[in-house]
Amino acid sequence: MTSHAFDFAELTPKQRYKLLIGTVIPRPIALITTLSEDGTPNAGSFSFFNILTHDPAIMAVGIEHKPDGTPKDTAANILATGEFTVHISDHALVDQMEICSIKFPADVDELALAGLETAAGETVRSPRIIAAPAAFECHLVQTVSVSPARTIVLGEVKRMFVRETLVDPETHYVDQIGIDAVGRLGGHLYARQLDQFERVTPTVEEFMGLSTKAG
């Protein structure tokens, strides 16, 4: 079985982008709400996103800058206020999520345009999208400027909200089929998290025992 090798030092940013988004799949989507310093709500969606650790609970979001090099509204608001709320988008929210991806001017309220009802934040000032199956109120921990074109934002989760029908408050088990999260693929493609299978990693002792029996 042969492979094509790509030297990233010889590729353009666009070529690297196409290869990465076509192979690192599916990527969870962060639908992020923020407030500007003057109180204007903002919402944007980002697929360079994931959790990095649970203790403390840290989320990372890669936010590309505008063509002129200035931060996008989401990044600018996070830098100014130190707060943001991440939402998991389910299939029912795809149309509204796409509206929030449009590059509107900073004074435009994407939440209002998308018809998304919100509730006031509890540990942050940024609003929470009520229809989202899960939401995470985050405080800025640090930003990492990896290039003039992109900033990585690290935020600590201070409070989490999960739709009541999707979580057992005693066991903390989340209904991952019911949450119906969408993920980003390459190009204009998305995926739903409905096809699942289970594998349990054995202990060293279990694995060695199985290997001995197999031999």
Secondary structure as a PSIPRED ss2 file (coil, helix, strand):
# PSIPRED VFORMAT (PSIPRED V4.0)

   1 M C   1.000  0.000  0.000
   2 T C   1.000  0.000  0.000
   3 S C   1.000  0.000  0.000
   4 H C   1.000  0.000  0.000
   5 A C   1.000  0.000  0.000
   6 F C   1.000  0.000  0.000
   7 D C   1.000  0.000  0.000
   8 F H   0.000  1.000  0.000
   9 A H   0.000  1.000  0.000
  10 E H   0.000  1.000  0.000
  11 L C   1.000  0.000  0.000
  12 T C   1.000  0.000  0.000
  13 P H   0.000  1.000  0.000
  14 K H   0.000  1.000  0.000
  15 Q H   0.000  1.000  0.000
  16 R H   0.000  1.000  0.000
  17 Y H   0.000  1.000  0.000
  18 K H   0.000  1.000  0.000
  19 L H   0.000  1.000  0.000
  20 L H   0.000  1.000  0.000
  21 I H   0.000  1.000  0.000
  22 G H   0.000  1.000  0.000
  23 T H   0.000  1.000  0.000
  24 V C   1.000  0.000  0.000
  25 I C   1.000  0.000  0.000
  26 P C   1.000  0.000  0.000
  27 R E   0.000  0.000  1.000
  28 P E   0.000  0.000  1.000
  29 I C   1.000  0.000  0.000
  30 A E   0.000  0.000  1.000
  31 L E   0.000  0.000  1.000
  32 I E   0.000  0.000  1.000
  33 T E   0.000  0.000  1.000
  34 T E   0.000  0.000  1.000
  35 L E   0.000  0.000  1.000
  36 S C   1.000  0.000  0.000
  37 E C   1.000  0.000  0.000
  38 D C   1.000  0.000  0.000
  39 G C   1.000  0.000  0.000
  40 T C   1.000  0.000  0.000
  41 P E   0.000  0.000  1.000
  42 N E   0.000  0.000  1.000
  43 A E   0.000  0.000  1.000
  44 G E   0.000  0.000  1.000
  45 S E   0.000  0.000  1.000
  46 F E   0.000  0.000  1.000
  47 S C   1.000  0.000  0.000
  48 F C   1.000  0.000  0.000
  49 F E   0.000  0.000  1.000
  50 N E   0.000  0.000  1.000
  51 I E   0.000  0.000  1.000
  52 L E   0.000  0.000  1.000
  53 T E   0.000  0.000  1.000
  54 H E   0.000  0.000  1.000
  55 D C   1.000  0.000  0.000
  56 P C   1.000  0.000  0.000
  57 A E   0.000  0.000  1.000
  58 I E   0.000  0.000  1.000
  59 M E   0.000  0.000  1.000
  60 A E   0.000  0.000  1.000
  61 V E   0.000  0.000  1.000
  62 G E   0.000  0.000  1.000
  63 I E   0.000  0.000  1.000
  64 E E   0.000  0.000  1.000
  65 H C   1.000  0.000  0.000
  66 K C   1.000  0.000  0.000
  67 P C   1.000  0.000  0.000
  68 D C   1.000  0.000  0.000
  69 G C   1.000  0.000  0.000
  70 T C   1.000  0.000  0.000
  71 P C   1.000  0.000  0.000
  72 K C   1.000  0.000  0.000
  73 D H   0.000  1.000  0.000
  74 T H   0.000  1.000  0.000
  75 A H   0.000  1.000  0.000
  76 A H   0.000  1.000  0.000
  77 N H   0.000  1.000  0.000
  78 I H   0.000  1.000  0.000
  79 L H   0.000  1.000  0.000
  80 A H   0.000  1.000  0.000
  81 T H   0.000  1.000  0.000
  82 G C   1.000  0.000  0.000
  83 E E   0.000  0.000  1.000
  84 F E   0.000  0.000  1.000
  85 T E   0.000  0.000  1.000
  86 V E   0.000  0.000  1.000
  87 H E   0.000  0.000  1.000
  88 I E   0.000  0.000  1.000
  89 S C   1.000  0.000  0.000
  90 D E   0.000  0.000  1.000
  91 H H   0.000  1.000  0.000
  92 A H   0.000  1.000  0.000
  93 L H   0.000  1.000  0.000
  94 V H   0.000  1.000  0.000
  95 D H   0.000  1.000  0.000
  96 Q H   0.000  1.000  0.000
  97 M H   0.000  1.000  0.000
  98 E H   0.000  1.000  0.000
  99 I H   0.000  1.000  0.000
 100 C H   0.000  1.000  0.000
 101 S H   0.000  1.000  0.000
 102 I C   1.000  0.000  0.000
 103 K C   1.000  0.000  0.000
 104 F C   1.000  0.000  0.000
 105 P C   1.000  0.000  0.000
 106 A C   1.000  0.000  0.000
 107 D C   1.000  0.000  0.000
 108 V C   1.000  0.000  0.000
 109 D C   1.000  0.000  0.000
 110 E H   0.000  1.000  0.000
 111 L H   0.000  1.000  0.000
 112 A H   0.000  1.000  0.000
 113 L H   0.000  1.000  0.000
 114 A C   1.000  0.000  0.000
 115 G C   1.000  0.000  0.000
 116 L C   1.000  0.000  0.000
 117 E C   1.000  0.000  0.000
 118 T E   0.000  0.000  1.000
 119 A E   0.000  0.000  1.000
 120 A C   1.000  0.000  0.000
 121 G C   1.000  0.000  0.000
 122 E C   1.000  0.000  0.000
 123 T C   1.000  0.000  0.000
 124 V C   1.000  0.000  0.000
 125 R C   1.000  0.000  0.000
 126 S C   1.000  0.000  0.000
 127 P C   1.000  0.000  0.000
 128 R E   0.000  0.000  1.000
 129 I E   0.000  0.000  1.000
 130 I C   1.000  0.000  0.000
 131 A C   1.000  0.000  0.000
 132 A C   1.000  0.000  0.000
 133 P C   1.000  0.000  0.000
 134 A E   0.000  0.000  1.000
 135 A E   0.000  0.000  1.000
 136 F E   0.000  0.000  1.000
 137 E E   0.000  0.000  1.000
 138 C E   0.000  0.000  1.000
 139 H E   0.000  0.000  1.000
 140 L E   0.000  0.000  1.000
 141 V E   0.000  0.000  1.000
 142 Q E   0.000  0.000  1.000
 143 T E   0.000  0.000  1.000
 144 V E   0.000  0.000  1.000
 145 S E   0.000  0.000  1.000
 146 V E   0.000  0.000  1.000
 147 S E   0.000  0.000  1.000
 148 P C   1.000  0.000  0.000
 149 A C   1.000  0.000  0.000
 150 R E   0.000  0.000  1.000
 151 T E   0.000  0.000  1.000
 152 I E   0.000  0.000  1.000
 153 V E   0.000  0.000  1.000
 154 L E   0.000  0.000  1.000
 155 G E   0.000  0.000  1.000
 156 E E   0.000  0.000  1.000
 157 V E   0.000  0.000  1.000
 158 K E   0.000  0.000  1.000
 159 R E   0.000  0.000  1.000
 160 M E   0.000  0.000  1.000
 161 F E   0.000  0.000  1.000
 162 V E   0.000  0.000  1.000
 163 R C   1.000  0.000  0.000
 164 E H   0.000  1.000  0.000
 165 T H   0.000  1.000  0.000
 166 L H   0.000  1.000  0.000
 167 V E   0.000  0.000  1.000
 168 D C   1.000  0.000  0.000
 169 P C   1.000  0.000  0.000
 170 E C   1.000  0.000  0.000
 171 T C   1.000  0.000  0.000
 172 H C   1.000  0.000  0.000
 173 Y C   1.000  0.000  0.000
 174 V E   0.000  0.000  1.000
 175 D C   1.000  0.000  0.000
 176 Q H   0.000  1.000  0.000
 177 I H   0.000  1.000  0.000
 178 G H   0.000  1.000  0.000
 179 I H   0.000  1.000  0.000
 180 D C   1.000  0.000  0.000
 181 A E   0.000  0.000  1.000
 182 V E   0.000  0.000  1.000
 183 G E   0.000  0.000  1.000
 184 R E   0.000  0.000  1.000
 185 L C   1.000  0.000  0.000
 186 G C   1.000  0.000  0.000
 187 G C   1.000  0.000  0.000
 188 H C   1.000  0.000  0.000
 189 L C   1.000  0.000  0.000
 190 Y E   0.000  0.000  1.000
 191 A E   0.000  0.000  1.000
 192 R E   0.000  0.000  1.000
 193 Q C   1.000  0.000  0.000
 194 L C   1.000  0.000  0.000
 195 D C   1.000  0.000  0.000
 196 Q C   1.000  0.000  0.000
 197 F C   1.000  0.000  0.000
 198 E C   1.000  0.000  0.000
 199 R C   1.000  0.000  0.000
 200 V C   1.000  0.000  0.000
 201 T C   1.000  0.000  0.000
 202 P C   1.000  0.000  0.000
 203 T C   1.000  0.000  0.000
 204 V H   0.000  1.000  0.000
 205 E H   0.000  1.000  0.000
 206 E H   0.000  1.000  0.000
 207 F H   0.000  1.000  0.000
 208 M H   0.000  1.000  0.000
 209 G H   0.000  1.000  0.000
 210 L H   0.000  1.000  0.000
 211 S H   0.000  1.000  0.000
 212 T H   0.000  1.000  0.000
 213 K H   0.000  1.000  0.000
 214 A H   0.000  1.000  0.000
 215 G C   1.000  0.000  0.000
